[in-house]
Amino acid sequence: MPSTLHEGEVAPRDGSLPEAAVREAASRPLGFYLHVPFCASRCGYCDFNTYTARELGGGASQASYADTAVGEVRQARRVLADLDRPVDTVFFGGGTPTLLPAEDLGKMLAAVRDEFGLAPGAEVTTEANPESVDPAYLEALLEAGFTRVSFGMQSASSHVLRILDRQHTPGRALEAVKEATAAGFEHVNLDLIYGTPGESLEDWRSSLESALSAQPDHVSAYALIVEDGTQLARRVRRGELPMPDDDDLADKYLLADDLLSQAGLSWYEVSNWARTDDARCRHNELYWRGDTWWGIGPGAHSHVGGIRWWNVKHPSAYAERLAAGASPAYARETLDDETRRVERVLLEIRLSAGLPLEVLDEAGTAAAERMADLVERRDDRLVLTRKGRLLADGVVRDLLP
C-alpha cells in the first residue's frame, strides 16, 4: 500500500523476518501489492507517493522500473523461503501502472508467479486511468494473466474533473469499461469520488447513473478528503474552494447506496459495492482482515505475521538499495496483541461480514449495546446499519473507549 513514512524500528539490511511471523503467514491468505509510482500529471487531490517526469529527477527510470521491482519480488522469495503457499491476490496500484508498457506489468506478474506460484483462481488486478489504455493494451494485460481492471472514473461532470485535475473526458471511462469487457475481463471496477467543491447532488446522480450505464460489476465510491500538502488543500486554504460539507457528503453517500443497490450491487465494505461475491476485490479484503501482503515498490507497506514495514519513498533510493543487494525497507514495527486488536476493530467493522464480538473488550461490548441504531448483532458479529456506515469513524471511537 502506498504510504507516507514515519519512524519505527531499524529494518534489517537483508529484510529478514522472525520465524514466528513467517509461520503465522503460512495460515493466512497471501497477497502482493506492486506500486508503480509514475503519473503523466499530478491530480490536485492526490497525496500518494507518485512522481511525474518533471518531479522524478535523475537516477530513476520508468524504463528500468519493472526489472527493479522484479528484484524485490526475488528478495521476498529469499526472505520467505520457508513460506510454502501460493499467492491469492496481486494488485498493481499507483500512480498509474498502465503508464508502463503492458509487457512490463506482465514481467512483474510473471516474477510473482515464478517465485511463489499463483493459487487456482487467483485475483490479479491493475488500476488504470481511462486515457492510459486502449483495446490492444487491455488484450495484452489479459494475455499476461490479469483478471480484473479498476478504472479511475471519479466523475461524469466536466467541471468536477477540472477541479480534480483529471485528464480524461467524461465519457472515456465508460468506453474503457466496454473495451475491457470486449477484451474478456470478467471483473471491471469503476472508482468514483463524491464531495468535490462545486459538485451538486444532481452532478453526483449523473455520475452514478453514467457509471451504472457501463454495467461494471464493482463500484467504489469515496468521499473526497482534502489531504495536507496537496494542490487542492492549498486552494482551500487560500479560499478559492470550500471544504467538503459533511451533510452534503452524507446525502451523496445515501444516494450512491440507493442507486447502486437498485442496480443490483450490494455493499460489502463501507465504500465498495459488488454485483456478486466473486466481483468483490479480494485483495482489499485481505487488507481489511489483516492478512499477509508484501508491498513491492517505493513507499509501499507490507505486513507479515504482525511485522509491518515500509519502503524508502523515492524511486532512486529504492533502486539503489536493491542494486546494492539490500532491502528497500526504510523501517518497521512489531505489532503487539492490543495494537492488532484495535486495528481489527478499525477495519473489520467496515465490512458487511461484520466484526466478531469476541474482538471487543468489556467497554467496547457495553458501547455496542448503546448504539442500536448504528450497529446490529448478526449471530456472533457486529454489523454497521446504514446509518452506522455514515458514522463509521464515530462508531469505531465508541468501540475503542
Secondary structure as UniProt FT lines:
FT   TURN            13..14
FT   HELIX           19..25
FT   TURN            26..27
FT   STRAND          30..36
FT   TURN            44..45
FT   HELIX           53..56
FT   TURN            58..59
FT   HELIX           62..79
FT   TURN            80..82
FT   STRAND          87..94
FT   HELIX           97..99
FT   HELIX           102..116
FT   STRAND          118..128
FT   HELIX           130..132
FT   HELIX           135..144
FT   STRAND          148..154
FT   HELIX           158..163
FT   TURN            164..165
FT   TURN            170..171
FT   HELIX           172..183
FT   STRAND          187..194
FT   TURN            197..198
FT   HELIX           201..213
FT   STRAND          218..223
FT   TURN            228..229
FT   HELIX           231..237
FT   TURN            238..239
FT   HELIX           246..262
FT   TURN            263..264
FT   STRAND          266..269
FT   TURN            270..271
FT   STRAND          272..274
FT   HELIX           277..279
FT   HELIX           282..288
FT   TURN            289..290
FT   STRAND          292..296
FT   TURN            298..299
FT   STRAND          301..304
FT   TURN            305..306
FT   STRAND          307..311
FT   HELIX           315..323
FT   TURN            324..325
FT   STRAND          329..334
FT   HELIX           337..348
FT   TURN            349..350
FT   TURN            352..353
FT   STRAND          355..356
FT   HELIX           357..359
FT   HELIX           362..369
FT   TURN            372..374
FT   STRAND          375..378
FT   TURN            379..380
FT   STRAND          381..384
FT   HELIX           386..390
FT   HELIX           392..399
//
